Amino acid sequence: MKIIVGITGATGAIFGVRILQLLKEAGVETHLVMSPWATATIPLETSYTVKDVERFADFTYSYKDQAARISSGSFRVDGMIVAPCSMKTLASIRIGLADNLITRSADVMLKERKKLLLLARETPLNNIHLENMLELSRMGAIIFPPMPAFYNLPQTIDDLIDHIAFRTLDQFDIHLPDAKRWNGIKNIE
């Protein structure tokens, strides 16, 4: 399996980092692109350097490299995750701007009918955000805001991050044994 991972400058860089780590553990080949703002956000929000994050990926590409192999539908991949996905990136994908390698690769996923999952990061949402997300959903993208779950009784921020990362990978049928699953409620009448 091969997956493209885009990391934008929206808050929540740790989601992209953790997803890359888990994909590596699962033996999935990863192709990483980080926006300029992602490279600024990563050291501000995480304990990782940009070089650390690049080491989690099998291949890395410049944000400006429109000639990279992941910019073509002839390069076979199973899908793409943008984590986090800024509203700017989401809007650019919606209108087909494709002005950098993240938005071009996402455009390729849509045209090739491949899985495109966007961890949209913003709150509150305005009508433009909602319309962009709805239209992308209609185009086949999966809009996946990283919302915390509490049914698994998280004890740390890492527990919350892991839940989102595991649920993200579920969308690609990558199931890791450490994922905590809902097991229902017993004895409810």
N, C-alpha and C positions, 0 to 999 in steps of 0.2 A: 504494500500500500504506500502511496505517496500523497502527502498533504502540504499545501502551501499555507504558511502562517504569516499573516500581516499583523504588525503591531503599530498602532497609531499613537498620537500624543494625548489622547483622552486619558483621564485618570483611570487607573485600574491596570497598569502595565503588568502587574503581577499575574493577572489572568493569562496573558500571552506567554509569560515566562513559565508558569506552572504547566500550561498545556504543552509547551515544547518539551519540558522535562518528562511528562507522562508519555508523550508520543515516543520519545527516545527509549523509555523503559519498555514500551510495547513493541519496539522494533520497527516503527513506522518511519519511512524516509521523509524528512522535512526540508522544506524550501522556505527560507525566512527572508522577509523584507520588513525593514523598520523605517518609519517616516522620520524626518529630522526632529520632530517634536517628541517622538517615541524615544529617541536617543537622549533627549534632554530629560524626559520624565522618568526613565528607568532608574538612573542613579538617585533621583529625588525621592521616589516612592518605594524603592526596594533596596536590599542589601547587595544587589548584583551590579556589575559594570556591564556596559554594552558588549565588551569582549566576552564576558561570562555568558551572556545570553546567546551570542553568536556560536559559542562552543556547544550549546545544546542542540543546535541545528546541524543537519548534514550538509546543507548548502546555504549560503547567504548571498544576497544580491543587493546592489545599490538601489535605493529608492528611485534614482533617475534613469536606471538602465532599462530603457524601453526595448532593447534588443535581447534581453535575457530570455532564456528558453521558456520560462514560465509565462512569458507574454504571448505565447502562441498556443492555439488550440491543438496544434500537432504534437505538442509535448503532453504526454499522457500522465495525468494526475487524477486522484480520486475526489478531490475537492479542495476547498479553501476555508480557513477560519481567519476572521479578522477580530483580534482580541487585544485590547479593547478597540471598538470601532467608534471613532469620533463622528459627530453629526455632519461635519464637513465631508468626511470620507463617505459616509452613508449617502449624502446628497449627491456627491460626485458619481458614485456608483449608479444611483438611480437615473441620472440624466446621461450616463454613458460618457462622461468627460474623459476618462482614461488618460489623464495627464501625468500620471506617475505609475510606477510598477505595481503598487498595491491596487489602485483603481483599474488599471489595465488588466491585471490578473483576475480581478473580480468580474470584470466585463467578459473575459474569456470564459469564466465559469458559467455565467448566465447564457452566453451564446452556445456553449457546448452542452448545456443542460446538466452541468455537474453541480454537486452540492456546494452551496455558498452559505456559510453561517456567520452572522454578524453579531458580536457581543456589543450591542448598542449601549453607549454610556452617555447619559444626560438625565438631568432631573431638575425641575419639572420639564415635561415635554410640551412644546407648543404645537400649533396646528401644522406647521411646516414639517416638523419632525415626524408627527403622526402620519401625515399624508405620504411622506417619503418612505416610511417603514411599511405602510399598507401597500403602496405600489410595488416596492421590492418584494414583499411577500407574494403578491399576485404574479410577479415575474419568476417566482420559484425560490427566492432566497429565504433562509430561515432567520427570523429576527429573534435574537436570544439575549435579552437583557440579563445581565448577571445579578439576578435577584437571590438573596439569601433564603435558605430553607432552614426551618427550626425543628422539624419533626425528628431529625437525627441528633438533636441535642448537642449542637456544636459547643465546644469548650474554648476554642481559640479562633483567631482570625484565619489561621491556616486551615482549620476545619471548614470554614465558610468558603474559602478559596478552592479547596479540594472538591467540595461538593459541586461547585460550578464547573470546574475543570472536568470532573468525571461525567457530569451530565452533558457537557459539550461533546466529549468523546463518544458518549452513547449515540449521538446523532450520526456517527460514522460507523456504528456497530463495533466500536472498540470498547470492550468491557474488561475493566481491570478489577482484580479481586479485592482491592482495598476500598472500593466504592461502597458507601453505606446506602442501602436500599430501603424504601418504605415497605414494611411488612404487614400493614393493616393494623386495625385496632381490634383487640380481642374483647369478648364479652360485652358488646354494645347491643342493647335491646331496643 
